[in-house]
């Protein structure tokens, strides 16, 4: 990316913020000409090296609520500070009276543009809670693999953490864990719809909740404690319940799918968590282990009869998926209830068929949940990802899962907030900072994240509303943005992280100034999130056409060229990679849903919507490295079919999967066993190097990516070839590659030539 890209990475390391445009035009008209929205990708819980944590409360502005920060103007003589957002003058609180130019609090240090406050927490600290919801409508070996993986994960859960177990098939079974001698389960009919109150009453939670004493939110008492119990007290009963778990007692009839009541199970589990835990008082997760689609009761996504296929993208486009809208509305209702409670839903979809993830997408995304999608419970992707969830603090690969976060945005005059795109839900809050233009979770300046990891990112879109650049407004050439994130830290303490950033205004007619501040990686990720969002909510939205038109307008506005002379067209280095990102995004499963199931599309969009810029960029345009005898270290090579040669090993990192691809000659040598001969130690090292790097990538990333080890001309090679630029195809005039891709897709070269022609048109 060059040095201009490193500058943005360095800024991100300090504040966890990436901005599409790092200089903004002052007027609405000039902003509209910039084509790409003014978005900011924020990583609210990013682990930064020099983060200052202080043990006192932040000082808010009495007018707008913005927090005291290094950019506030301070009058030490009169002990007054001026808010950079609303320009209101505020008196310092009494305990700040001793401040002077020689003695200032940490939040005024220039290097503390991001600071974290550790806040006192009223009442007892509630332990984390995990409710396992296991599907028993699967084959016996699948159920065994699932329960074994859950039992192994439970060995890493701390003794004080609360755990519970719900199983479901034709009916829902809530396991009582409080009695070792006489285990008991409560059964709910799968085809019946229940209200949360009715479920809590049947479980005896309503009466217990009314009797709960104030100030004891963290203690689970009486009947409440028999469903969610500390791990140390119920380990034996829980292990026995998992060992004794049998496949559903109502087997599937020939020619029909099993009777699976996923929707009812989630409703029961949500009500159980709501009745047992204080709202927003603890880190609470529901882990749904799912082996097929819901066919019974509320939330049904397909009928039992196997003659009816499960819905496809074509069915959704034609509105002929009979159960889709009703099921989606049902799971959206569960999402609303979970968000209100502050609880998270994780879905482990382990089936060859679809399981209904497309309908559940809002329930997962609005609660900040994690999704794992693989073919079977025996797959290492499922086992390793579940294990990673519970790795204790201090160990490698620990995930640092915080909870019950709210993120609020503040901005300078002439800027308003359109909305956010990310794993959150909007909080109803009126503000003068809300824009009339709504993007994603709009109509608010505050969002709730039930779960928050160091790698969780939110894309916030802003709107420049000044009608034109006035001379007095240009006098103040800086603008300010602030993100205030309050969350429950994994250690039980309440935290408030305040990130304040400043950038400069420019006269939008000076194109060169704007280009200098363009972050093309961040822009590509924001546009990808926006396109994915539009594909879901807008009828007949043509993503390819929208992307192409936006790219042509951007190239026409910021390219260097002479009118009607395509060969004269050039892009500045700050924009040079952006068309390439758009080319690969247009070809990706995010846009080209042909051959993808709605569940696969939903999964990839959930991940795109939550990952940081560097990881999301891999989803759009994977990276390719070559290993050969000609170079000591792996070298990055073009994501192009010409990079495939017989004497090379290629390593592809496409985020969702990692591929090690052996050229035909290398594969022949390996099959001949040369690596086992002492005189060919160099060849053994060549084979081991990409495997070692692939293992490192897989260990580092969560959820665990799929690993594919393949040879040129083998069936698995398609995982690599599908991502490569098809510069050599079956109808190419000149064969310049050892590999040819059978496709009618245009190559990057043809795409770029067309872009140049259209951009320079008068």
ChimeraX attribute file (.defattr): number of C-alpha atoms within 10 A of each C-alpha:
attribute: neighborCount
match mode: 1-to-1
recipient: residues
	/A:1	11
	/A:2	8
	/A:3	8
	/A:4	14
	/A:5	15
	/A:6	11
	/A:7	12
	/A:8	20
	/A:9	17
	/A:10	13
	/A:11	14
	/A:12	19
	/A:13	15
	/A:14	19
	/A:15	24
	/A:16	23
	/A:17	26
	/A:18	25
	/A:19	26
	/A:20	25
	/A:21	23
	/A:22	21
	/A:23	23
	/A:24	24
	/A:25	26
	/A:26	27
	/A:27	20
	/A:28	18
	/A:29	16
	/A:30	20
	/A:31	20
	/A:32	14
	/A:33	16
	/A:34	21
	/A:35	16
	/A:36	19
	/A:37	19
	/A:38	22
	/A:39	25
	/A:40	23
	/A:41	26
	/A:42	23
	/A:43	24
	/A:44	28
	/A:45	23
	/A:46	21
	/A:47	16
	/A:48	14
	/A:49	8
	/A:50	12
	/A:51	17
	/A:52	16
	/A:53	15
	/A:54	17
	/A:55	11
	/A:56	11
	/A:57	13
	/A:58	20
	/A:59	16
	/A:60	15
	/A:61	22
	/A:62	13
	/A:63	13
	/A:64	17
	/A:65	14
	/A:66	25
	/A:67	22
	/A:68	22
	/A:69	28
	/A:70	19
	/A:71	19
	/A:72	17
	/A:73	16
	/A:74	20
	/A:75	14
	/A:76	15
	/A:77	9
	/A:78	10
	/A:79	17
	/A:80	15
	/A:81	20
	/A:82	18
	/A:83	25
	/A:84	24
	/A:85	22
	/A:86	16
	/A:87	16
	/A:88	13
	/A:89	18
	/A:90	18
	/A:91	16
	/A:92	19
	/A:93	10
	/A:94	8
	/A:95	7
	/A:96	13
	/A:97	12
	/A:98	10
	/A:99	14
	/A:100	14
	/A:101	9
	/A:102	5
	/A:103	8
	/A:104	13
	/A:105	12
	/A:106	16
	/A:107	24
	/A:108	17
	/A:109	13
	/A:110	11
	/A:111	14
	/A:112	20
	/A:113	22
	/A:114	26
	/A:115	24
	/A:116	24
	/A:117	19
	/A:118	18
	/A:119	17
	/A:120	12
	/A:121	12
	/A:122	8
	/A:123	12
	/A:124	13
	/A:125	16
	/A:126	22
	/A:127	22
	/A:128	23
	/A:129	25
	/A:130	23
	/A:131	22
	/A:132	19
	/A:133	24
	/A:134	27
	/A:135	25
	/A:136	25
	/A:137	28
	/A:138	22
	/A:139	12
	/A:140	14
	/A:141	11
	/A:142	19
	/A:143	23
	/A:144	20
	/A:145	16
	/A:146	25
	/A:147	20
	/A:148	18
	/A:149	18
	/A:150	19
	/A:151	16
	/A:152	13
	/A:153	19
	/A:154	20
	/A:155	14
	/A:156	14
	/A:157	21
	/A:158	15
	/A:159	17
	/A:160	15
	/A:161	18
	/A:162	24
	/A:163	26
	/A:164	26
	/A:165	23
	/A:166	26
	/A:167	25
	/A:168	27
	/A:169	26
	/A:170	27
	/A:171	23
	/A:172	28
	/A:173	22
	/A:174	22
	/A:175	21
	/A:176	27
	/A:177	26
	/A:178	21
	/A:179	11
	/A:180	14
	/A:181	7
	/A:182	9
	/A:183	14
	/A:184	15
	/A:185	15
	/A:186	12
	/A:187	16
	/A:188	20
	/A:189	17
	/A:190	24
	/A:191	19
	/A:192	12
	/A:193	16
	/A:194	17
	/A:195	11
	/A:196	17
	/A:197	15
	/A:198	15
	/A:199	20
	/A:200	24
	/A:201	15
	/A:202	12
	/A:203	23
	/A:204	15
	/A:205	25
	/A:206	18
	/A:207	15
	/A:208	20
	/A:209	20
	/A:210	8
	/A:211	11
	/A:212	15
	/A:213	11
	/A:214	7
	/A:215	10
	/A:216	14
	/A:217	19
	/A:218	16
	/A:219	18
	/A:220	23
	/A:221	17
	/A:222	15
	/A:223	18
	/A:224	26
	/A:225	20
	/A:226	20
	/A:227	25
	/A:228	26
	/A:229	25
	/A:230	22
	/A:231	21
	/A:232	14
	/A:233	15
	/A:234	23
	/A:235	18
	/A:236	12
	/A:237	19
	/A:238	24
	/A:239	16
	/A:240	13
	/A:241	17
	/A:242	19
	/A:243	13
	/A:244	10
	/A:245	16
	/A:246	15
	/A:247	19
	/A:248	21
	/A:249	11
	/A:250	13
	/A:251	15
	/A:252	15
	/A:253	11
	/A:254	9
	/A:255	10
	/A:256	14
	/A:257	20
	/A:258	26
	/A:259	26
	/A:260	32
	/A:261	27
	/A:262	33
	/A:263	26
	/A:264	27
	/A:265	29
	/A:266	21
	/A:267	23
	/A:268	25
	/A:269	25
	/A:270	25
	/A:271	25
	/A:272	24
	/A:273	26
	/A:274	23
	/A:275	24
	/A:276	25
	/A:277	27
	/A:278	18
	/A:279	18
	/A:280	19
	/A:281	22
	/A:282	25
	/A:283	25
	/A:284	28
	/A:285	25
	/A:286	25
	/A:287	22
	/A:288	23
	/A:289	24
	/A:290	28
	/A:291	28
	/A:292	22
	/A:293	27
	/A:294	28
	/A:295	25
	/A:296	25
	/A:297	22
	/A:298	23
	/A:299	29
	/A:300	25
	/A:301	29
	/A:302	23
	/A:303	20
	/A:304	21
	/A:305	14
	/A:306	13
	/A:307	10
	/A:308	10
	/A:309	11
	/A:310	20
	/A:311	21
	/A:312	18
	/A:313	17
	/A:314	14
	/A:315	14
	/A:316	14
	/A:317	11
	/A:318	8
	/A:319	12
	/A:320	12
	/A:321	18
	/A:322	15
	/A:323	17
	/A:324	21
	/A:325	14
	/A:326	15
	/A:327	23
	/A:328	22
	/A:329	15
	/A:330	19
	/A:331	22
	/A:332	19
	/A:333	14
	/A:334	21
	/A:335	25
	/A:336	16
	/A:337	19
	/A:338	26
	/A:339	24
	/A:340	15
	/A:341	24
	/A:342	26
	/A:343	31
	/A:344	28
	/A:345	28
	/A:346	20
	/A:347	21
	/A:348	22
	/A:349	27
	/A:350	24
	/A:351	18
	/A:352	12
	/A:353	14
	/A:354	23
	/A:355	24
	/A:356	26
	/A:357	25
	/A:358	19
	/A:359	25
	/A:360	24
	/A:361	22
	/A:362	25
	/A:363	26
	/A:364	24
	/A:365	27
	/A:366	25
	/A:367	31
	/A:368	29
	/A:369	26
	/A:370	24
	/A:371	24
	/A:372	19
	/A:373	24
	/A:374	20
	/A:375	15
	/A:376	18
	/A:377	26
	/A:378	18
	/A:379	13
	/A:380	15
	/A:381	22
	/A:382	24
	/A:383	19
	/A:384	18
	/A:385	21
	/A:386	22
	/A:387	16
	/A:388	19
	/A:389	19
	/A:390	19
	/A:391	18
	/A:392	15
	/A:393	12
	/A:394	8
	/A:395	8
	/A:396	11
	/A:397	16
	/A:398	13
	/A:399	17
	/A:400	21
	/A:401	19
	/A:402	23
	/A:403	31
	/A:404	27
	/A:405	24
	/A:406	22
	/A:407	22
	/A:408	18
	/A:409	20
	/A:410	23
	/A:411	23
	/A:412	18
	/A:413	17
	/A:414	16
	/A:415	21
	/A:416	24
	/A:417	27
	/A:418	25
	/A:419	25
	/A:420	28
	/A:421	23
	/A:422	26
	/A:423	29
	/A:424	30
	/A:425	25
	/A:426	21
	/A:427	17
	/A:428	12
	/A:429	11
	/A:430	11
	/A:431	14
	/A:432	10
	/A:433	22
	/A:434	20
	/A:435	22
	/A:436	12
	/A:437	14
	/A:438	17
	/A:439	19
	/A:440	20
	/A:441	20
	/A:442	24
	/A:443	23
	/A:444	23
	/A:445	27
	/A:446	25
	/A:447	26
	/A:448	26
	/A:449	31
	/A:450	32
	/A:451	28
	/A:452	29
	/A:453	20
	/A:454	17
	/A:455	20
	/A:456	22
	/A:457	27
	/A:458	23
	/A:459	28
	/A:460	24
	/A:461	27
	/A:462	23
	/A:463	23
	/A:464	23
	/A:465	16
	/A:466	18
	/A:467	12
	/A:468	14
	/A:469	18
	/A:470	11
	/A:471	8
	/A:472	8
	/A:473	15
	/A:474	14
	/A:475	9
	/A:476	10
	/A:477	13
	/A:478	16
	/A:479	20
	/A:480	17
	/A:481	18
	/A:482	21
	/A:483	23
	/A:484	22
	/A:485	22
	/A:486	24
	/A:487	25
	/A:488	25
	/A:489	21
	/A:490	18
	/A:491	13
	/A:492	19
	/A:493	13
	/A:494	20
	/A:495	23
	/A:496	23
	/A:497	21
	/A:498	26
	/A:499	24
	/A:500	24
	/A:501	18
	/A:502	16
	/A:503	16
	/A:504	16
	/A:505	22
	/A:506	19
	/A:507	18
	/A:508	21
	/A:509	13
	/A:510	11
	/A:511	16
	/A:512	11
	/A:513	17
	/A:514	20
	/A:515	21
	/A:516	16
	/A:517	20
	/A:518	22
	/A:519	22
	/A:520	23
	/A:521	24
	/A:522	25
	/A:523	25
	/A:524	25
	/A:525	29
	/A:526	28
	/A:527	19
	/A:528	27
	/A:529	23
	/A:530	20
	/A:531	19
	/A:532	21
	/A:533	16
	/A:534	17
	/A:535	16
	/A:536	11
	/A:537	10
	/A:538	9
	/A:539	9
	/A:540	10
	/A:541	13
	/A:542	13
	/A:543	19
	/A:544	17
	/A:545	11
	/A:546	11
	/A:547	17
	/A:548	16
	/A:549	16
	/A:550	16
	/A:551	20
	/A:552	20
	/A:553	18
	/A:554	19
	/A:555	25
	/A:556	21
	/A:557	15
	/A:558	19
	/A:559	22
	/A:560	14
	/A:561	18
	/A:562	14
	/A:563	14
	/A:564	15
	/A:565	14
	/A:566	18
	/A:567	12
	/A:568	13
	/A:569	20
	/A:570	16
	/A:571	17
	/A:572	13
	/A:573	15
	/A:574	18
	/A:575	21
	/A:576	15
	/A:577	15
	/A:578	20
	/A:579	22
	/A:580	18
	/A:581	21
	/A:582	21
	/A:583	22
	/A:584	19
	/A:585	23
	/A:586	19
	/A:587	19
	/A:588	16
	/A:589	19
	/A:590	23
	/A:591	17
	/A:592	14
	/A:593	16
	/A:594	11
	/A:595	10
	/A:596	13
	/A:597	18
	/A:598	22
	/A:599	23
	/A:600	19
	/A:601	19
	/A:602	22
	/A:603	18
	/A:604	17
	/A:605	19
	/A:606	23
	/A:607	22
	/A:608	26
	/A:609	25
	/A:610	26
	/A:611	21
	/A:612	25
	/A:613	26
	/A:614	12
	/A:615	18
	/A:616	24
	/A:617	22
	/A:618	18
	/A:619	26
	/A:620	27
	/A:621	23
	/A:622	22
	/A:623	18
	/A:624	23
	/A:625	20
	/A:626	22
	/A:627	21
	/A:628	18
	/A:629	13
	/A:630	8
	/A:631	9
	/A:632	9
	/A:633	13
	/A:634	18
	/A:635	13
	/A:636	13
	/A:637	15
	/A:638	15
	/A:639	21
	/A:640	18
	/A:641	23
	/A:642	19
	/A:643	19
	/A:644	26
	/A:645	20
	/A:646	17
	/A:647	17
	/A:648	22
	/A:649	27
	/A:650	26
	/A:651	26
	/A:652	23
	/A:653	23
	/A:654	23
	/A:655	24
	/A:656	18
	/A:657	19
	/A:658	22
	/A:659	23
	/A:660	25
	/A:661	26
	/A:662	27
	/A:663	20
	/A:664	20
	/A:665	16
	/A:666	23
	/A:667	20
	/A:668	14
	/A:669	13
	/A:670	16
	/A:671	10
	/A:672	10
	/A:673	12
	/A:674	16
	/A:675	19
	/A:676	12
	/A:677	10
	/A:678	10
	/A:679	10
	/A:680	12
	/A:681	13
	/A:682	12
	/A:683	19
	/A:684	17
	/A:685	12
	/A:686	20
	/A:687	20
	/A:688	13
	/A:689	15
	/A:690	22
	/A:691	15
	/A:692	11
	/A:693	14
	/A:694	22
	/A:695	12
	/A:696	11
	/A:697	17
	/A:698	22
	/A:699	17
	/A:700	13
	/A:701	14
	/A:702	21
	/A:703	22
	/A:704	22
	/A:705	25
	/A:706	17
	/A:707	17
	/A:708	17
	/A:709	15
	/A:710	19
	/A:711	21
	/A:712	23
	/A:713	12
	/A:714	11
	/A:715	9
	/A:716	15
	/A:717	18
	/A:718	14
	/A:719	19
	/A:720	26
	/A:721	19
	/A:722	15
	/A:723	21
	/A:724	23
	/A:725	23
	/A:726	25
	/A:727	20
	/A:728	22
	/A:729	21
	/A:730	13
	/A:731	12
	/A:732	12
	/A:733	8
	/A:734	8
	/A:735	14
	/A:736	12
	/A:737	16
	/A:738	15
	/A:739	21
	/A:740	19
	/A:741	20
	/A:742	13
	/A:743	13
	/A:744	10
	/A:745	14
	/A:746	14
	/A:747	17
	/A:748	18
	/A:749	13
	/A:750	12
	/A:751	14
	/A:752	14
	/A:753	14
	/A:754	13
	/A:755	21
	/A:756	23
	/A:757	16
	/A:758	17
	/A:759	25
	/A:760	22
	/A:761	12
	/A:762	9
